């Protein structure tokens, strides 16, 4: 169902205790404004975190207190063992904290299981359709699964769709204003042409057997992009020595400022591609599965270009990237497309706040 179809949200005056589990750096951004809004209302929020990449760095940068309950693992066996450890730690925390409601991000199996164990509602904000194992373990136990309206799957009565995406929760103009100071750290100016490349680890369970862009694809991209401007690289996994000179060395909380001023993003991250779309920066996204929201950002807004075929994505995506870089009005057109996207989307943070307040009392 679409949010608001069944009944209007009734605001509650009573204070509630909300337990959040953060499993990925993107979820720090997803929940940060929500956490601050809830705390301003007097609600009590507790954050638990699974250590992955820069997730703890971001929590520290924003001044959040949190309990670490586990860390990201690489193999299926280690992931299974770690899931049991995390759920045990969460159960102990919940018994002490006594939350009224549980909240998690994409594929949060832990929160959905914990909700059933302690008899409390759990809300998961999901946008990743192809995480089949996570959905198998999570969906039957979650109380509500909130997804963008463009989500490819129909999950039945517990699914609530909304007109927006996760990235709007922290990059909507209500919450984000770009800061050009980050450019000074890299010796750049607002009008400079620079291209950001983003590589992912391909370590998730649903990514087994997939590798994304090849080393040769990456080399070709860097070689061609340098003809247009500065090349910057950010990567989940260690970079080859030949790419180290391009590594971005800015604190993670400043990355969105950098994306706003970038000429183009090229890479394998759905989240970062969508962040660029919300900011009005064009993005090339290479991934065998794609996402419903990046599909929409291409078909409806022309801000993201998706490449799914692993045999040809390197060549095809590079050709599209060079076509975009040859457009002298690329940045201006991106900002215009952004205005349309914003006009047709909701304030996702406010939506999340309303949903949590409603289901904490049901």
C-alpha positions in Angstrom: 0.0 0.0 0.0 1.0 3.6 -0.4 1.7 5.5 2.7 -1.4 7.4 3.9 -3.9 5.2 2.0 -5.1 3.2 5.0 -5.4 5.9 7.6 -3.8 9.2 8.6 -0.9 9.1 11.0 -2.0 10.1 14.6 0.8 11.9 16.4 1.5 10.7 19.9 2.5 12.9 22.8 3.9 10.0 24.9 7.6 9.6 24.8 8.9 6.4 23.3 12.2 4.4 23.4 13.5 3.5 19.9 16.3 1.0 19.3 18.2 1.5 16.0 20.6 -0.9 14.4 23.0 0.5 11.9 24.5 -2.1 9.6 26.2 0.0 6.9 27.7 3.5 6.6 24.8 4.6 4.4 22.4 3.9 7.3 24.2 6.4 9.5 23.2 9.0 6.9 19.7 7.5 6.5 18.9 7.8 10.2 20.9 10.8 11.4 18.2 13.5 10.9 15.5 11.1 12.1 17.5 10.5 15.3 18.0 14.2 15.9 14.3 14.9 15.3 13.1 12.2 17.6 15.5 13.3 20.3 14.3 16.9 20.0 10.8 15.6 20.7 12.1 14.0 23.9 12.1 10.4 22.6 14.9 8.2 23.8 17.0 6.6 21.0 19.6 3.9 21.4 22.0 3.1 18.5 23.7 -0.3 18.0 26.2 -0.6 15.2 27.7 -3.3 13.0 31.2 -2.2 12.1 31.6 -1.9 8.3 34.0 0.4 6.5 33.5 3.9 7.9 30.3 3.4 9.8 31.8 4.0 13.2 33.8 7.0 11.9 30.6 8.5 10.7 28.8 7.9 14.0 31.7 9.5 15.8 31.8 12.5 13.4 28.1 13.2 14.1 28.5 12.9 17.8 26.3 9.8 18.3 26.8 7.4 21.2 26.5 3.7 20.2 27.2 0.1 21.1 29.1 -2.0 18.7 27.4 -5.4 18.4 29.5 -7.0 15.6 31.4 -6.5 12.4 31.0 -7.2 8.7 32.4 -10.6 7.6 33.4 -11.9 4.2 32.5 -15.6 4.0 29.0 -17.1 4.2 30.0 -19.3 7.2 31.5 -16.3 9.1 28.5 -14.2 8.3 26.1 -16.9 9.8 28.2 -17.1 13.0 28.4 -13.4 13.3 24.6 -13.0 12.8 24.0 -15.3 15.8 26.5 -13.3 17.9 25.0 -10.0 16.9 21.4 -11.1 17.7 22.5 -12.4 21.1 24.1 -9.0 21.9 21.1 -7.1 20.7 18.8 -9.3 22.8 20.8 -8.5 25.9 20.7 -4.8 25.1 17.0 -4.9 24.4 16.3 -6.6 27.7 18.0 -3.7 29.5 16.8 -0.8 27.3 13.2 -2.1 26.9 12.5 -0.4 23.5 9.0 0.4 22.3 10.0 -0.2 18.7 12.9 -1.4 16.6 14.3 0.2 13.5 16.8 -1.0 10.9 17.9 -0.4 7.3 18.4 -2.6 4.3 18.3 -6.3 4.9 18.3 -5.9 8.7 17.7 -9.5 9.7 18.8 -8.8 13.3 16.1 -6.2 14.0 13.3 -8.3 12.6 14.3 -11.4 14.6 14.7 -9.4 17.8 11.2 -7.9 17.4 9.7 -11.4 17.4 11.8 -12.4 20.3 10.8 -9.5 22.6 7.3 -9.0 21.2 7.8 -5.5 19.7 7.2 -4.1 16.3 10.1 -3.8 13.9 10.3 -1.4 11.0 12.8 -2.0 8.2 13.6 0.6 5.5 14.7 -1.4 2.5 15.6 -0.4 -1.1 17.5 -3.4 -2.3 15.4 -6.0 -4.1 18.0 -8.6 -5.1 19.3 -9.4 -1.6 17.4 -12.7 -1.7 19.0 -14.4 1.4 18.5 -11.3 3.5 14.9 -11.1 2.4 14.3 -14.8 3.1 15.6 -14.4 6.7 14.1 -11.0 7.3 10.7 -10.5 5.6 8.6 -13.1 7.5 9.6 -11.5 10.9 9.5 -7.7 10.2 6.3 -5.9 11.1 6.6 -3.3 8.4 8.9 -3.0 5.4 9.0 0.5 3.9 10.2 0.8 0.4 10.4 3.5 -2.4 7.4 3.4 -4.7 9.7 2.3 -7.5 10.7 -0.9 -5.6 10.5 -3.8 -8.0 9.0 -6.4 -5.6 5.5 -6.7 -4.2 5.9 -7.7 -0.6 2.3 -7.9 0.4 0.4 -6.2 3.2 3.4 -5.4 5.4 5.0 -3.3 2.6 4.5 0.5 2.7 5.6 2.4 -0.4 6.5 6.1 -0.5 7.5 8.6 -3.2 11.2 9.0 -2.5 14.4 7.2 -1.7 16.8 6.7 1.1 19.2 9.4 -0.1 16.5 12.1 0.2 16.5 11.4 4.0 19.8 13.3 4.3 20.4 15.1 1.0 17.0 16.9 0.7 17.5 20.6 0.8 15.6 20.6 4.1 18.7 18.9 5.6 21.7 19.4 3.4 23.5 22.5 2.1 26.7 21.8 0.2 29.9 23.2 1.6 32.6 24.1 -0.9 35.4 24.1 1.7 36.0 20.4 0.9 37.3 21.5 -2.5 40.1 23.5 -0.9 41.3 20.3 0.8 41.9 18.8 -2.7 43.1 21.9 -4.4 39.9 22.2 -6.5 37.6 25.0 -7.5 33.8 25.0 -8.1 34.2 25.2 -11.9 36.9 22.6 -12.2 36.1 19.4 -14.0 36.6 16.3 -11.8 35.3 12.8 -12.0 34.8 10.5 -9.0 35.2 6.8 -9.4 33.6 4.5 -6.8 34.6 0.8 -6.5 32.8 -1.7 -4.2 34.0 -4.8 -2.5 31.5 -7.3 -4.0 31.6 -9.1 -0.6 27.9 -9.3 0.1 26.2 -12.7 0.0 24.0 -11.8 -3.0 27.2 -10.7 -4.9 28.8 -14.1 -4.9 30.1 -14.9 -8.5 30.0 -11.2 -9.5 33.0 -8.9 -9.8 31.7 -5.7 -11.5 34.2 -3.7 -13.5 37.4 -5.4 -14.4 40.9 -4.1 -13.7 41.2 -3.3 -17.4 37.9 -1.4 -17.3 39.1 0.7 -14.4 42.4 1.4 -16.1 40.7 2.5 -19.3 38.3 4.8 -17.4 41.1 6.5 -15.5 43.1 7.0 -18.7 40.2 8.5 -20.6 38.8 10.7 -17.8 42.2 12.3 -17.2 41.8 13.9 -20.6 38.9 15.9 -19.2 39.9 16.8 -15.7 41.0 15.5 -12.2 40.3 11.9 -11.4 39.5 10.9 -7.8 38.9 7.3 -6.5 37.1 6.0 -3.5 37.0 2.2 -2.9 35.6 -0.3 -0.4 38.5 -2.6 -1.0 42.2 -1.9 -1.1 43.3 -0.2 -4.3 45.9 -1.5 -6.7 49.1 0.4 -6.3 48.7 2.1 -9.7 45.5 3.8 -8.4 46.8 5.0 -5.0 47.7 8.5 -6.4 44.0 9.1 -7.1 42.6 8.0 -3.7 40.3 10.6 -2.1 41.7 11.6 1.3 38.8 13.6 2.9 36.8 12.6 6.0 33.7 10.5 5.1 31.2 13.0 6.3 32.4 15.5 3.6 31.9 13.1 0.7 28.4 14.5 -0.1 29.8 18.0 -0.5 32.3 16.6 -2.9 29.7 14.7 -4.9 27.6 17.9 -5.2 30.5 19.7 -7.0 31.7 16.7 -9.0 31.2 16.7 -12.8 30.4 13.0 -12.9 30.4 9.9 -10.8 31.4 6.6 -12.4 31.3 3.3 -10.5 29.7 0.4 -8.9 27.8 1.9 -5.9 24.0 2.2 -6.1 23.9 4.4 -3.0 26.5 6.8 -4.3 24.8 7.0 -7.7 21.5 7.8 -6.1 23.2 10.4 -3.9 24.5 12.1 -7.0 21.0 12.0 -8.6 19.5 13.7 -5.5 22.3 16.3 -5.6 21.9 17.0 -9.4 25.2 15.3 -10.4 25.1 12.7 -13.2 26.2 9.2 -12.4 27.2 6.0 -14.2 26.2 2.9 -12.3 27.6 -0.5 -13.2 26.0 -3.5 -11.5 24.6 -6.8 -12.7 21.4 -6.5 -10.7 20.6 -2.8 -10.6 18.0 -1.2 -8.3 14.4 0.0 -8.7 15.4 3.5 -7.6 18.4 3.8 -10.0 16.1 2.6 -12.8 13.7 5.4 -11.9 16.5 8.0 -11.7 17.4 7.0 -15.3 14.0 6.6 -16.9 12.2 9.5 -15.2 15.0 12.0 -14.5 18.0 11.1 -16.7 20.4 11.5 -13.8 21.7 7.9 -13.5 22.7 5.6 -16.3 22.5 1.9 -15.5 24.7 -0.8 -17.1 23.8 -4.4 -16.2 25.7 -6.6 -18.7 28.9 -7.7 -17.1 30.5 -8.7 -20.4 30.0 -5.3 -22.0 29.4 -2.8 -19.1 33.0 -1.6 -19.0 33.0 -0.6 -22.7 29.4 0.7 -22.8 29.5 2.6 -19.6 32.8 4.4 -20.5 31.3 5.4 -23.9 28.3 7.0 -22.1 30.5 8.7 -19.6 32.6 10.3 -22.3 29.4 11.4 -24.1 28.3 13.1 -20.9 31.7 14.7 -20.3 31.6 16.2 -23.8 28.4 18.1 -22.9 29.5 21.7 -21.8 26.1 22.2 -20.0 26.2 18.9 -18.0 26.2 20.5 -14.6 23.5 23.0 -15.4 21.3 20.3 -16.8 21.9 18.1 -13.8 20.7 20.9 -11.4 17.5 21.3 -13.5 16.8 17.6 -13.5 17.3 17.7 -9.7 14.5 20.3 -9.3 12.1 17.9 -11.0 13.1 15.0 -8.8 12.7 17.1 -5.6 9.3 18.4 -6.7 8.0 14.9 -7.1 9.4 13.4 -3.9 8.5 13.6 -0.2 10.5 14.6 2.8 11.6 11.0 3.7 12.8 11.8 7.2 9.4 13.2 8.1 7.8 10.1 6.7 10.0 7.8 8.7 9.3 9.8 11.9 5.5 9.4 11.4 5.7 5.7 10.7 7.8 5.1 13.8 5.5 7.1 16.0 2.5 5.2 14.6 3.8 1.7 15.0 5.4 2.2 18.4 1.8 2.3 19.9 0.2 -0.5 17.8 
